[in-house]
Amino acid sequence: MKFINLSMGLLLATLAAAPTVNAQRRMMPELTDEQKMLDVMHRTITSEKLFGYVTQLSDPALEGRLAGSKGMEKAIEIVEGYYKNFCLEPAGEKGTYFQQFNQPFIEVTGECGMEILFPVKGIDKKADTWVRKSYPWADGWFTGGSTASGDIEADIVYCGYGVTAPELGYDDYKGIDVKGKIVLIEGETPNHSQDSVDIKKWYHHTLHAVKMKNAYDHGVAGVLYKWVPGPGVPYQENFLYCNVTDTVVSDIFSGTGRTYKESIQKIRDTFKPQSFNTGKRARIKMTTTYNPNGVGKNIFGMVKGSERPDEYVIVAAHLDHLGMIPYHIAGANDNNAAVAVMLGAAEALAKSPIKPKRTVVFMAVDGEESNLTGSTYYTKNPLFPQDKVKAVLNLEQPGAGEIMVGMYNYLYPQFAEIANKVNDKYIHRQLMTRENHFLTRPRTDGAVFMQAGYPCMDLRAAGGGFYHHPKDDVDTINPEILQSEAEWLFWMAMEWGNVE
């Protein structure tokens, strides 16, 4: 009993000497605004969570997220759900999260394939027989993203860059019969000068749509396009094409006395076409359905500014990818990683007790791969006055590699200053900043914003990854770079939301 009394006495004495909870709170120093922001950033932005977003959006059930398709609609619903969960305010049309626009699309609905036919002379050296060679998907060919449906077989004519530019004294189709043939053409143009005047002269002819229309206008039956796959070509009835790889091109040139590398180099050196009949044939079979009434949706959620709610910082990341061509490509880095990084920063900013002075708008863009339709539509039909937008931070492929990269409109060097300031203070990862004039064909939504006159920076990662290829899957994603990018974006949005 004495022991119990003694213990009870010690306990009561300890309790009497201990400060109350309220007293303890009074003794703790008040967190600064910066500490509060750091606290919410560390609690909400984690590599595991961001990697989970990438995995979810890369699921084959989303069918590659082709703009306008049912698979893309599933992805849109996922992002809308996170916006609601984070309590982002709807910032789209008519009180919704969306801005809708017309988005035609082409679905693969059946068998697709490509073969090269090689001639073999008979014993009498007169009668030809043809040996067919099929190629594995991705290592040899991809379904043309906007191809019509059909089955054709015809001679192959090499036509360089597929350019007809009389104003520049250049025509890959001059003096060669391509009517009813299949042409093999290359992306870009013969111009390799970085002079702004030269680039502008050739700009029109770099466009995929222009190349394909030029081939169609010359009466070709189909195109083998040596370029990465994508749905950025307008649909043309009865016009078939597929994308092909170096392996196929090398086989087409074999036995011709020429090589592809030498032919391209000669065009670039002399600005003279090197078109010729290859002596090979090709078969292109595509089974697709054109959907002219597809709907695209840009998705907008926002965190209201604390002092200047009618001024804006826009954070953008495209959600769409290539669809089924004819098989699934996840697009984990391009551009699920970007959406994941955006969602990470959005949640942290929404839950932060400290808000930036300006409103921050989070924009999941549709149609980037389909000829930049979503960002182009937005810049022509803005939901926020352009002169009230302080900055656009566009995310593009930020999930593979080790190095953070910021490419910005050269008219706005403040982007580099703020990007380096944020990294040096909070992130401490290797960062490259580079000014960009974007005088050539726009390849990102950021370039569309830049050309429309917005102050803009493209945020990405470097040092790994695959582009428009089945290997762009979750295995290539670096969760740690995702976390660094999301933390960087959080502070970039804060800085741009407050900077004068």
C-alpha positions in Angstrom: 0.0 0.0 0.0 2.9 2.4 0.8 4.3 1.7 -2.6 1.0 2.5 -4.3 0.7 5.7 -2.4 4.2 6.7 -3.2 3.7 6.0 -6.9 0.4 7.9 -7.0 2.2 10.8 -5.3 4.9 10.8 -7.9 2.3 10.7 -10.7 0.3 13.6 -9.3 3.5 15.6 -8.8 4.6 15.0 -12.4 1.2 16.0 -13.7 1.2 19.1 -11.6 4.6 20.0 -12.9 3.8 19.3 -16.6 2.4 22.1 -18.7 -1.1 21.7 -20.1 -1.6 21.1 -23.8 -2.7 24.6 -24.4 0.4 25.8 -22.5 2.6 23.7 -24.7 1.0 25.2 -27.8 1.6 28.6 -26.4 5.2 27.7 -25.9 5.7 26.6 -29.5 6.7 29.2 -32.0 4.2 30.1 -34.6 5.0 28.7 -38.1 6.0 31.2 -40.7 4.1 31.3 -44.0 7.0 29.5 -45.7 7.0 26.8 -43.1 3.3 26.2 -43.5 3.7 25.9 -47.3 6.6 23.5 -46.8 4.5 21.5 -44.4 1.6 21.0 -46.8 3.9 20.3 -49.7 5.7 17.5 -47.9 2.4 16.0 -46.6 0.6 16.0 -50.0 3.3 15.6 -52.7 4.8 12.1 -52.5 6.5 10.0 -55.1 4.2 7.0 -54.4 1.1 9.1 -55.0 2.3 10.7 -58.2 3.5 7.3 -59.6 0.0 6.0 -58.8 -1.6 8.7 -61.0 0.7 7.7 -63.8 -0.1 4.0 -63.4 -3.9 4.7 -63.3 -3.8 6.9 -66.5 -1.6 4.3 -68.3 -4.1 1.5 -67.8 -5.0 -0.3 -71.1 -8.7 0.3 -70.3 -8.2 3.9 -71.3 -7.1 2.6 -74.8 -4.3 5.1 -75.2 -6.5 8.2 -74.6 -7.1 9.3 -78.2 -8.7 12.7 -78.3 -12.4 12.4 -78.8 -12.6 8.7 -78.0 -14.3 6.7 -75.2 -11.0 5.9 -73.7 -10.1 9.6 -73.5 -13.5 10.2 -71.9 -12.6 7.8 -69.1 -9.3 9.7 -68.5 -11.2 13.0 -68.4 -13.6 11.6 -65.8 -10.6 10.5 -63.7 -9.0 14.0 -63.7 -12.3 15.6 -63.0 -12.7 13.4 -60.0 -9.4 14.5 -58.6 -10.2 18.1 -59.2 -13.4 17.7 -57.2 -11.6 15.7 -54.5 -9.0 18.5 -54.1 -11.9 21.1 -54.0 -10.6 22.9 -57.0 -13.3 25.4 -58.1 -14.8 24.7 -61.6 -13.2 27.1 -64.1 -14.7 25.9 -67.4 -17.8 26.9 -69.3 -21.2 27.4 -67.6 -20.0 26.5 -64.2 -18.4 23.2 -65.2 -14.8 22.0 -65.3 -14.9 21.8 -69.1 -14.3 23.7 -72.3 -15.7 21.6 -75.3 -14.7 21.8 -78.9 -15.1 19.7 -82.1 -12.6 16.8 -82.2 -12.9 14.4 -85.1 -11.0 11.1 -84.6 -10.2 7.8 -86.3 -10.6 4.5 -84.5 -9.0 1.3 -85.5 -11.8 -1.2 -85.9 -10.2 -4.2 -87.5 -7.1 -5.8 -88.9 -4.1 -3.6 -89.9 -0.7 -4.4 -91.4 2.0 -3.6 -93.8 4.2 -5.7 -96.1 7.1 -5.1 -98.4 7.3 -7.2 -101.6 10.7 -7.9 -103.1 11.1 -9.0 -106.7 12.8 -12.2 -107.6 13.8 -12.9 -111.2 12.9 -16.2 -112.7 15.4 -18.5 -114.5 14.5 -16.9 -117.8 15.2 -13.5 -116.2 11.9 -12.3 -117.4 9.1 -13.5 -115.2 9.1 -11.8 -111.7 7.9 -13.4 -108.6 7.5 -11.4 -105.4 8.6 -12.4 -101.9 6.6 -10.9 -99.2 8.1 -9.7 -95.9 5.9 -8.9 -92.9 7.2 -6.7 -90.1 6.4 -6.7 -86.4 4.3 -3.9 -85.1 6.3 -1.0 -83.6 9.6 -2.4 -84.8 8.4 -2.0 -88.4 5.2 -0.1 -88.7 2.4 1.7 -86.9 -1.2 2.3 -88.0 -1.5 5.8 -89.5 -3.2 7.9 -86.9 -5.7 9.4 -89.4 -5.6 6.9 -92.1 -8.7 5.8 -94.1 -9.8 2.2 -94.3 -8.8 0.0 -97.2 -6.3 -2.6 -98.6 -3.9 -1.5 -101.3 -0.8 -2.9 -103.1 1.4 -0.8 -105.4 4.9 0.0 -106.4 7.0 2.1 -104.0 8.5 5.4 -105.1 10.9 7.2 -102.9 10.0 10.9 -102.8 12.4 12.4 -100.2 10.6 14.9 -97.9 7.4 14.8 -99.9 7.6 18.6 -100.5 6.3 20.6 -103.4 7.6 24.2 -102.9 7.7 26.1 -106.3 8.3 29.4 -104.4 11.5 27.8 -103.1 12.5 26.1 -106.4 12.0 22.6 -104.9 9.7 19.7 -105.7 10.2 16.1 -104.7 7.5 15.0 -107.1 8.8 16.7 -110.2 9.5 14.4 -113.2 8.4 11.2 -111.5 5.2 9.3 -111.9 3.5 8.6 -108.6 -0.1 8.2 -109.6 -1.5 5.1 -108.1 1.8 4.3 -106.4 2.8 4.2 -102.7 5.3 6.9 -101.8 8.0 6.7 -99.1 8.5 10.1 -97.6 10.4 11.7 -94.7 9.3 14.2 -92.0 10.6 17.8 -92.0 12.2 19.6 -95.1 15.5 19.8 -96.8 16.3 23.0 -94.9 18.8 22.6 -92.1 19.6 26.3 -91.6 18.8 27.7 -88.2 18.5 31.2 -89.6 15.0 32.6 -88.7 14.4 33.8 -92.3 15.1 30.3 -93.8 13.1 28.6 -91.1 10.0 30.7 -91.8 10.3 30.1 -95.6 10.1 26.3 -95.1 7.7 26.3 -92.1 4.5 25.5 -94.1 6.1 22.5 -95.7 7.1 20.9 -92.3 3.5 20.3 -91.4 2.3 16.7 -91.6 -1.1 17.8 -92.9 0.6 19.7 -95.8 2.8 16.7 -96.7 -0.2 14.3 -96.8 -2.4 16.6 -98.8 0.5 17.1 -101.3 0.8 13.3 -101.7 -3.0 13.0 -102.1 -3.1 15.8 -104.7 -0.4 14.0 -106.7 -2.7 11.0 -107.0 -0.7 8.6 -104.8 -2.5 5.4 -103.5 -0.8 5.5 -100.1 2.1 6.7 -98.0 4.8 5.1 -96.0 5.7 7.9 -93.6 9.1 7.7 -91.9 8.1 9.5 -88.8 6.9 8.7 -85.3 3.2 7.8 -85.2 0.5 10.4 -84.3 -3.0 11.4 -85.1 -2.2 14.9 -86.3 -3.2 14.6 -89.9 -6.7 15.6 -91.2 -8.7 12.6 -92.4 -9.0 12.2 -96.2 -11.4 9.6 -97.6 -9.7 6.7 -99.5 -6.2 7.9 -98.4 -4.2 5.2 -96.7 -0.9 5.6 -94.9 1.2 4.1 -92.1 4.3 5.1 -90.2 7.4 3.0 -90.8 10.7 2.6 -89.0 14.4 2.6 -90.1 14.2 -1.2 -90.6 11.6 -0.9 -93.3 13.3 2.0 -95.0 16.6 0.2 -95.1 14.9 -2.8 -96.7 13.3 -0.6 -99.4 16.7 0.9 -100.3 18.4 -2.5 -100.4 19.6 -3.5 -103.8 18.9 -0.1 -105.4 22.5 1.1 -105.4 21.6 3.8 -103.0 21.3 4.2 -99.3 18.8 6.2 -97.4 21.4 8.1 -95.4 23.3 9.2 -98.5 20.1 10.2 -100.3 18.9 12.4 -97.5 22.3 14.0 -97.1 22.5 14.7 -100.8 19.1 16.4 -100.7 20.2 18.6 -97.7 23.5 19.4 -99.3 22.3 20.3 -102.8 18.6 21.1 -102.3 17.9 18.8 -105.3 15.4 16.0 -105.0 16.6 12.4 -105.2 13.3 10.7 -106.0 13.3 7.3 -107.7 11.4 4.1 -108.3 12.6 1.6 -105.8 11.6 -1.6 -107.6 9.8 -2.8 -104.5 6.1 -3.0 -103.8 4.1 -2.5 -100.6 0.8 -3.6 -99.2 -1.0 -1.4 -96.7 -4.1 -2.7 -95.0 -5.9 -0.4 -92.6 -9.3 -1.0 -91.0 -10.6 2.2 -89.4 -13.7 4.2 -88.8 -13.9 8.0 -89.1 -15.8 9.8 -86.4 -16.3 13.4 -87.6 -18.5 14.5 -84.6 -16.1 13.7 -81.7 -15.9 16.1 -78.8 -12.7 17.3 -77.1 -12.6 18.6 -73.6 -10.1 20.9 -71.9 -10.5 20.5 -68.1 -10.2 23.6 -65.8 -10.0 23.8 -62.0 -8.7 26.7 -60.0 -7.4 28.0 -56.7 -8.7 31.5 -56.2 -6.1 34.2 -55.5 -6.0 35.9 -52.1 -5.6 39.5 -53.4 -5.8 39.5 -57.2 -8.3 36.8 -58.1 -8.8 38.4 -61.5 -5.2 37.8 -62.5 -4.0 34.4 -63.4 -1.3 31.8 -63.6 -2.2 28.9 -65.9 -0.6 25.4 -65.3 -1.2 23.2 -68.3 -0.5 19.5 -69.1 -2.0 17.5 -72.0 -4.0 14.4 -71.1 -4.4 12.8 -74.5 -2.1 10.4 -76.4 -2.2 8.2 -79.5 -5.0 5.8 -79.0 -4.9 2.3 -80.4 -2.5 2.1 -83.4 -3.7 -0.7 -83.5 -2.3 -1.7 -80.1 -2.1 0.1 -76.8 0.7 2.7 -76.1 0.5 3.9 -72.5 2.1 7.3 -73.0 3.3 7.1 -69.4 5.8 9.9 -69.8 4.0 11.6 -72.7 2.0 12.8 -70.9 0.6 11.0 -67.9 3.6 12.0 -65.9 2.8 15.7 -66.6 -0.8 15.3 -65.5 0.5 13.5 -62.3 2.9 16.4 -61.6 0.1 18.9 -62.1 -2.3 17.0 -59.8 0.4 16.9 -57.1 0.9 20.6 -57.2 -2.8 21.3 -57.5 -3.6 19.3 -54.3 -0.8 21.0 -52.4 -1.9 24.4 -53.5 -5.5 23.7 -52.8 -4.7 22.5 -49.2 -2.1 25.2 -48.5 -3.3 27.6 -45.8 -1.3 30.3 -47.7 -2.7 31.1 -51.1 -0.9 33.1 -53.9 -2.2 36.5 -54.6 -3.2 35.5 -58.2 -5.6 32.8 -59.1 -3.9 29.6 -60.3 -5.7 27.7 -63.0 -5.0 24.0 -63.7 -5.7 23.0 -67.3 -5.7 19.4 -68.5 -5.5 19.9 -72.2 -7.1 17.6 -74.8 -6.0 17.1 -78.4 -2.3 17.9 -78.1 -1.3 14.9 -80.1 -4.1 15.5 -82.6 -2.5 18.6 -84.1 -2.6 20.7 -80.9 -6.4 21.2 -81.1 -7.1 21.8 -77.4 -4.5 24.5 -76.8 -5.2 26.1 -80.2 -8.9 26.3 -79.5 -8.3 27.8 -76.0 -6.0 30.5 -77.3 -8.7 31.5 -79.8 -11.5 31.2 -77.2 -9.8 32.1 -73.9 -11.8 31.6 -70.7 -9.5 34.2 -68.9 -8.5 37.6 -70.4 -5.0 37.1 -72.0 -3.7 40.4 -70.7 -4.6 39.2 -67.1 -2.5 36.0 -67.5 0.9 36.6 -65.8 2.4 33.2 -66.8 1.7 29.8 -68.4 3.6 26.8 -67.0 3.2 24.0 -69.4 4.3 20.4 -68.5 5.6 18.1 -71.2 7.2 14.7 -70.5 8.5 15.4 -67.0 8.7 11.8 -65.7 11.7 10.1 -67.2 15.4 10.9 -66.5 17.2 12.8 -63.7 17.4 16.4 -65.0 14.8 19.1 -64.8 14.5 21.4 -67.8 12.8 24.7 -68.3 12.4 26.1 -71.9 10.9 29.5 -72.1 9.9 32.3 -74.5 13.1 34.3 -75.0 11.1 37.5 -74.4 10.6 36.6 -70.8 14.0 35.9 -69.1 12.2 36.2 -65.7 11.2 32.5 -66.2 14.8 31.4 -65.9 15.4 33.6 -62.8 12.4 32.3 -60.9 13.0 28.6 -62.0 16.6 28.7 -60.7 15.6 30.6 -57.6 13.0 27.9 -56.7 15.3 25.0 -57.5 18.3 26.5 -55.5 16.1 27.1 -52.5 13.8 24.1 -52.3 14.5 21.3 -54.8 18.3 21.1 -55.3 18.2 19.0 -58.4 20.2 19.6 -61.7 18.3 22.1 -63.7 18.8 23.4 -67.3 17.0 26.5 -68.4 17.0 27.5 -72.1 15.4 30.2 -74.1 13.4 29.2 -77.1 12.3 31.2 -80.1 9.9 28.5 -81.4 10.3 29.7 -85.0 9.6 26.2 -86.3 6.5 24.1 -86.2 4.9 24.1 -82.7 5.3 20.7 -81.1 3.9 21.4 -77.6 1.0 23.2 -76.2 3.6 25.6 -74.7 4.6 26.6 -78.2 1.0 27.3 -79.0 0.7 29.6 -76.0 4.0 31.3 -76.9 3.0 31.9 -80.5 -0.3 33.4 -79.2 1.7 35.9 -77.2 1.5 34.4 -73.7 4.5 34.5 -71.4 5.2 30.7 -71.1 7.7 28.1 -70.0 7.7 24.4 -70.9 8.7 22.3 -67.9 10.1 18.8 -68.6 12.7 16.2 -67.6 15.7 15.0 -69.6 17.9 11.9 -69.6 15.5 9.0 -70.3 12.3 7.9 -71.8 10.8 6.9 -75.2 8.7 9.0 -77.6 5.5 7.7 -79.2 6.6 4.1 -78.7 5.2 1.1 -76.7 8.3 1.4 -74.4 6.9 4.6 -73.0 5.4 2.7 -70.1 5.4 3.0 -66.3 8.7 1.1 -66.2 10.5 4.1 -67.6 9.1 6.5 -65.0 11.3 7.9 -62.2 9.1 8.5 -59.2 11.7 10.7 -57.6 11.9 13.1 -60.6 8.1 13.2 -60.5 8.2 14.4 -56.9 10.9 17.0 -57.6 9.0 18.3 -60.6 5.7 18.6 -58.6 7.5 20.4 -55.7 9.2 22.7 -58.2 5.8 23.4 -59.9 4.2 24.1 -56.5 6.8 26.8 -55.8 6.8 28.1 -59.3 3.0 28.6 -59.2 3.4 30.3 -55.8 6.2 32.6 -57.1 4.4 33.6 -60.3 1.2 34.0 -58.3 2.9 36.7 -56.1 5.6 38.3 -58.3 5.1 41.9 -59.4 
